[in-house]
């Protein structure tokens, strides 16, 4: 029971198992991959990007980023930002692990070589076998 006036404490993590390799695509068909450790932490993140003037893959390894749990305990969130606002290059990824084998979110990539000031954004979907 929560005492009157007390702030409820969110659960330590969602009940859905999310550890393992997640692979998917952006809404333009480019690859996305995410690795979640047994401790429910993001350890690797890779996003492919392409425009008329540039293309590549941005990969972030040796990460130790926590997944964030929801108050209901049935969802986990990913919130990654490789730099501060205005930093170049920069990758941001937000996502929600909706079930044990479905995650969806948004990605933004900017400032990579050959891309100039162009910002590449889109939605992504990934699954886990």
N, C-alpha and C positions, 0 to 999 in steps of 0.2 A: 504494500500500500504506500502511495506517495503522500507525504505530509502536505497539508494545505500550504500553498505558496511555494512549494519546492519545485525545482525544475526537473522534469523527468530526464533520466540518463539514457542516451541511445544505446542500443545493444553493441557488443564488441564487434560484431560482424554479421553479415547475412547468413542465413541457414543454407542457401544454395551453394553448392560446391562449384568453384570457379577456377581452381588451379589447373595449370596445363597450358598447352599451346592453342591459341586462338588465331584463326586465319580467315581473311575475308577480303572484301573489295569496297572501294568508294563508289559513290553513285556514278562515277565516270569509268568504272571498271578497273581501277588501279589497285594494287595490293596493299593490304594492311595486315600486320601480324603483331600479336601481343603475347607475352609470356607472363604467367602468374605463378608464383611460387606456392608451395604447400602452406606457407604462412600468410597467404592471401595478399602478397605484395607484387607489384609490377616490377619485373627484373629486366625486361627487354621490350622495346617498342620500335616498329619499323613502318614507315609510310612511303609509298611511291607517289611521285608528283610529276605532272606533265602539263606544259602549255605549248603555245606555238613557238616560243623562243627558248625554252629550257625543259629539262627533264632530269630525273634522278631518283634516288632513294635516300631518305634520311633515317638513319638507324641510331637508336640510343640504347647502349648496353650498360651493364653494371649498375642498373637502377635499383633502388630500394624504396619504391613509392608505395605507400599504403593504398589499398582500395578502401573506399569510404562506405560504411553501412548505412542503411536507412532506418528510420524509426520502426518500421514494420518488420524489419529483419529479413525481408525476402528479396532484397535488391542490393547490388554493390555498384559503386560508382568509381570511375577513373577520371582523374583531373590532372593532366600533365601539361606543363609549360616549360620549354627548354631555356627560356630567357626572360628578361624583363621587357616591359613595354618599350618598343622602339629598338630593341636589340636585333642584330642581324648576323647570321640567319636565325630564324625562330620557327619552332613547331609547337602548336598547341593541339591537344587531343582531349576531348571530353567524351565520356561514354557511360552507358548503363548496361550492366550484365543483368539482363531481364530474366533469364532462366539459366539452368546449368549448361545450356549449349547455344544460347543466342545473346549477342551483345550488339548494341547500336549506339552511334554517336556522331560527333562532328569533328572535323579536322581542319586546321589552318596551317599553311606553310608559307613563309615569306623570307625574302632576302637571300635566297640561295644563288650561287654563282650562275650567271647568265640570265637570271630572272628579273634583274633590275629591282624596281620597287613593287613588282607584281605580287599580289597576295592570292594564293590558291586556297579556296575553301570548298568544303563539300561534306556530305553525309557519308557514313560508312556502316557496314554490317559485317559481323564476324561470327563464326560458329566454332565450336570445339567438338571434336569427335567423341 
